Amino acid sequence: MSHIRISSRIYARWIACLAFSTLCLAAVVRADTVKLNDGTVVEGDILSEDETQLVINAEFASGTITEKQTLNKSDIAQVTRLTPEQKAARDMERAYRKLQQYQLDPNTSGPLSYYDQAIDDVFRPFLQQYPASPYTNAVANMISLWQADRDKVASGMGKYHGQWMNAADAARLVQEEAVHQELLQCSTLLSQRQFERTIRVCDRIRATRSEVGPQSEALDIETQAYKSWMEILRADSQRIQDEITLFEQRLDKAQQARNIAKQNLDDTTHRIQAYGQGELGTESVLHQYTAALESAEAEVLRCENELGRDRETQITAEQKIAAVKMEAKNSGLDLFSDEATAEAAAEVPPPPPGSVLDASLAWVKKNWIFAAAGGLIGLWAFSRLFR
């Protein structure tokens, strides 16, 4: 309990110092200031100037963004420069602002190197460079807090959800929590049909030395992801194949229409050549058949283009299906082996027509006595029918 009271006092003192430091930071002048004739104010460090121009390293977003600007002195209404003391205070402010980026995690602990870096490379150098700063007490309290946590880590302890315990137990609990969070992520990704990301996260869970339950659950989710993914890919492939069939039918009709229009156009052309253009209105008929031929050729071209695109898309879809099958196999999931066996059996060609005859001749050669007897009996029966 005394340890808790001491820690509480340290935290309270540190918060009070931090509040005082924040007030001090607000009172510090940040940079040189140049006010233009149009009312624009540019803040930053003045780098150089001559009789006509002034160069300033303009600062934006509290100094996190800088841009070198050259201003004409004819456009400047007023220049306010920092004194050396003000620049020193400004630099101290910036150093303290960077120092505040280091915050202890109240839930988990870090490696020793992280504490050593903050204490030896950030906090103590600040105190050495600015020994009389108004932030001395705040930084000293930060060192105390970081050193206390560092000593616990050095003694073999770890922090899990704010509780100190054996480092191995804390690491195990952190890993199990991370695995369970990833399982929730897998379920969410699967519901969103983000199959590739689902499989990637599940593979990562299965590769970790976590408890059996999460690994089994990850295997089930990954299996479902592969199956759902394959169903969608096959549905897309079938849809594309249906489109190909429709366009093939349209192309066949368009080609027939083109052939008919071309034949009609040729017949009309011959008739004009034989009887003249006035024969039976052949001139207007010629225009109609010409228009019909052009329309049919345009339809043929459209169908051919659509067929070409769909066939390329179909090839890509089939390649994707094959890739997903291979990926599942490489992940140790033998989900589609039965389908591959069925496809291979379906691709076996039927025996050629001559194979049956060859088999019959081979049987006759092997059993010629029975074949001869059967032939004689057949001839005798045939002769008795026509007596």
Backbone hydrogen bonds, N-H to C=O, Kabsch-Sander energy under -0.5 kcal/mol:
donor,donor_aa,acceptor,acceptor_aa,energy
5,R,1,M,-2.3
6,I,2,S,-2.5
7,S,3,H,-2.5
8,S,4,I,-2.4
9,R,5,R,-2.2
10,I,6,I,-2.4
11,Y,7,S,-2.6
12,A,8,S,-2.6
13,R,9,R,-2.7
14,W,10,I,-2.5
15,I,11,Y,-2.4
16,A,12,A,-2.2
17,C,13,R,-2.3
18,L,14,W,-2.2
19,A,15,I,-2.2
20,F,16,A,-2.1
21,S,17,C,-2.5
22,T,18,L,-2.1
23,L,19,A,-1.7
24,C,20,F,-1.9
25,L,21,S,-2.5
26,A,22,T,-1.8
27,A,23,L,-1.0
27,A,24,C,-0.5
28,V,24,C,-0.7
28,V,25,L,-0.9
32,D,44,G,-1.2
33,T,80,T,-3.0
34,V,42,V,-2.9
35,K,78,Q,-3.0
36,L,34,V,-0.5
36,L,40,T,-3.3
37,N,75,D,-2.7
39,G,36,L,-1.8
42,V,34,V,-3.2
44,G,32,D,-2.2
45,D,57,N,-1.0
47,L,45,D,-0.6
47,L,55,V,-2.3
48,S,55,V,-1.5
50,D,53,Q,-2.5
54,L,71,L,-2.5
55,V,48,S,-3.1
56,I,54,L,-0.5
56,I,69,Q,-2.6
57,N,45,D,-2.9
58,A,56,I,-1.4
58,A,67,E,-1.9
59,E,43,E,-3.2
60,F,65,I,-3.1
64,T,60,F,-0.5
64,T,61,A,-1.5
65,I,60,F,-2.1
67,E,58,A,-2.4
69,Q,56,I,-2.9
71,L,54,L,-3.2
71,L,69,Q,-0.5
73,K,52,T,-3.1
75,D,72,N,-1.8
76,I,73,K,-1.0
77,A,35,K,-2.7
78,Q,35,K,-2.1
80,T,33,T,-3.4
81,R,79,V,-0.5
87,K,83,T,-2.6
88,A,84,P,-2.2
89,A,85,E,-2.2
90,R,86,Q,-2.6
91,D,87,K,-2.7
92,M,88,A,-2.1
93,E,89,A,-2.3
94,R,90,R,-2.3
95,A,91,D,-2.4
96,Y,92,M,-2.4
97,R,93,E,-2.2
98,K,94,R,-2.1
99,L,95,A,-2.0
100,Q,96,Y,-1.8
101,Q,98,K,-1.4
102,Y,99,L,-1.8
103,Q,101,Q,-0.8
109,S,159,K,-1.0
114,Y,111,P,-0.9
115,Y,111,P,-1.2
116,D,112,L,-2.7
117,Q,113,S,-2.2
118,A,114,Y,-1.9
119,I,115,Y,-2.7
120,D,116,D,-2.8
121,D,116,D,-0.6
121,D,117,Q,-1.9
122,V,118,A,-0.9
123,F,118,A,-2.8
124,R,119,I,-2.3
126,F,122,V,-1.4
127,L,123,F,-1.8
128,Q,124,R,-2.3
129,Q,125,P,-2.3
130,Y,126,F,-2.7
133,S,130,Y,-1.4
136,T,133,S,-1.4
139,V,135,Y,-2.6
140,A,136,T,-2.5
141,N,137,N,-2.4
142,M,138,A,-1.9
143,I,139,V,-2.3
144,S,140,A,-2.0
145,L,141,N,-2.3
146,W,142,M,-2.6
147,Q,143,I,-2.8
148,A,144,S,-2.1
149,D,145,L,-1.9
150,R,146,W,-2.4
151,D,147,Q,-2.5
152,K,148,A,-1.5
153,V,149,D,-2.2
154,A,150,R,-2.6
155,S,151,D,-1.3
156,G,153,V,-1.6
157,M,152,K,-2.1
158,G,165,M,-2.9
160,Y,163,Q,-2.6
162,G,107,N,-2.0
163,Q,160,Y,-1.7
165,M,158,G,-2.5
167,A,156,G,-2.4
170,A,166,N,-2.5
171,A,167,A,-2.6
172,R,168,A,-2.3
173,L,169,D,-2.5
174,V,170,A,-2.4
175,Q,171,A,-2.4
176,E,172,R,-2.6
177,E,173,L,-2.4
178,A,174,V,-2.2
179,V,175,Q,-2.5
180,H,176,E,-2.4
181,Q,177,E,-2.2
182,E,178,A,-2.1
183,L,179,V,-2.1
184,L,180,H,-2.0
185,Q,181,Q,-2.1
186,C,182,E,-2.6
187,S,183,L,-2.2
188,T,184,L,-2.1
189,L,185,Q,-2.9
190,L,186,C,-2.6
191,S,187,S,-2.1
192,Q,188,T,-1.4
193,R,190,L,-1.5
194,Q,189,L,-2.7
195,F,193,R,-1.2
198,T,194,Q,-2.2
199,I,195,F,-2.7
200,R,196,E,-2.2
201,V,197,R,-2.3
202,C,198,T,-2.5
203,D,199,I,-2.6
204,R,200,R,-1.7
205,I,201,V,-2.1
206,R,202,C,-2.7
207,A,203,D,-1.5
208,T,204,R,-0.7
208,T,205,I,-1.0
210,S,208,T,-1.5
215,Q,211,E,-1.3
216,S,212,V,-2.5
217,E,213,G,-2.5
218,A,214,P,-2.7
219,L,215,Q,-2.0
220,D,216,S,-2.1
221,I,217,E,-2.4
222,E,218,A,-2.6
223,T,219,L,-2.4
224,Q,220,D,-2.3
225,A,221,I,-2.3
226,Y,222,E,-2.4
227,K,223,T,-2.3
228,S,224,Q,-2.8
229,W,225,A,-2.5
230,M,226,Y,-2.5
231,E,227,K,-2.2
232,I,228,S,-2.0
233,L,229,W,-2.4
234,R,230,M,-2.7
235,A,231,E,-2.3
236,D,232,I,-2.4
237,S,233,L,-2.4
238,Q,234,R,-2.7
239,R,235,A,-2.4
240,I,236,D,-2.4
241,Q,237,S,-2.2
242,D,238,Q,-2.5
243,E,239,R,-2.1
244,I,240,I,-2.4
245,T,241,Q,-2.3
246,L,242,D,-2.3
247,F,243,E,-2.6
248,E,244,I,-2.3
249,Q,245,T,-2.1
250,R,246,L,-2.6
251,L,247,F,-2.8
252,D,248,E,-2.3
253,K,249,Q,-2.3
254,A,250,R,-2.6
255,Q,251,L,-2.6
256,Q,252,D,-2.1
257,A,253,K,-2.7
258,R,254,A,-2.4
259,N,255,Q,-2.5
260,I,256,Q,-2.5
261,A,257,A,-2.7
262,K,258,R,-2.5
263,Q,259,N,-2.4
264,N,260,I,-2.9
265,L,261,A,-2.3
266,D,262,K,-2.7
267,D,263,Q,-2.6
268,T,264,N,-2.4
269,T,265,L,-2.3
270,H,266,D,-2.3
271,R,267,D,-2.2
272,I,268,T,-2.4
273,Q,269,T,-2.2
274,A,270,H,-1.9
275,Y,271,R,-3.2
276,G,272,I,-2.2
279,E,276,G,-1.2
280,L,278,G,-0.5
281,G,278,G,-1.0
282,T,279,E,-1.3
283,E,277,Q,-1.0
285,V,281,G,-1.8
286,L,282,T,-2.5
287,H,283,E,-1.6
288,Q,284,S,-1.9
289,Y,285,V,-2.5
290,T,286,L,-2.1
291,A,287,H,-2.4
292,A,288,Q,-2.4
293,L,289,Y,-2.3
294,E,290,T,-2.3
295,S,291,A,-2.4
296,A,292,A,-2.4
297,E,293,L,-2.6
298,A,294,E,-2.1
299,E,295,S,-2.1
300,V,296,A,-2.4
301,L,297,E,-2.3
302,R,298,A,-2.4
303,C,299,E,-2.4
304,E,300,V,-2.4
305,N,301,L,-2.4
306,E,302,R,-2.6
307,L,303,C,-2.9
308,G,304,E,-2.4
309,R,305,N,-2.3
310,D,306,E,-2.7
311,R,307,L,-2.7
312,E,308,G,-1.9
313,T,309,R,-2.4
314,Q,310,D,-2.6
315,I,311,R,-2.1
316,T,312,E,-2.2
317,A,313,T,-2.4
318,E,314,Q,-2.5
319,Q,315,I,-2.4
320,K,316,T,-2.2
321,I,317,A,-2.3
322,A,318,E,-2.3
323,A,319,Q,-2.3
324,V,320,K,-2.5
325,K,321,I,-2.2
326,M,322,A,-2.3
327,E,323,A,-2.6
328,A,324,V,-2.5
329,K,325,K,-2.1
330,N,326,M,-2.5
331,S,327,E,-1.5
332,G,329,K,-1.5
333,L,328,A,-2.7
334,D,332,G,-0.7
335,L,333,L,-1.7
340,A,336,F,-1.8
341,T,337,S,-2.2
342,A,338,D,-2.3
343,E,339,E,-2.6
344,A,340,A,-2.3
345,A,341,T,-2.3
346,A,342,A,-2.1
347,E,343,E,-1.4
348,V,345,A,-1.0
355,S,352,P,-1.8
356,V,353,P,-0.7
357,L,353,P,-0.7
358,D,354,G,-2.4
359,A,355,S,-2.0
360,S,356,V,-2.0
361,L,357,L,-2.5
362,A,358,D,-2.1
363,W,359,A,-1.7
364,V,360,S,-2.2
365,K,361,L,-2.4
366,K,362,A,-1.7
367,N,363,W,-2.4
368,W,365,K,-0.6
371,A,367,N,-1.7
372,A,368,W,-2.6
373,A,369,I,-2.4
374,G,370,F,-2.2
375,G,371,A,-2.0
376,L,372,A,-2.4
377,I,373,A,-2.3
378,G,374,G,-2.0
379,L,375,G,-2.2
380,W,376,L,-2.5
381,A,377,I,-2.2
382,F,378,G,-2.1
383,S,379,L,-2.3
384,R,380,W,-1.7
385,L,381,A,-1.1
386,F,382,F,-0.7
386,F,383,S,-0.6
387,R,384,R,-0.8
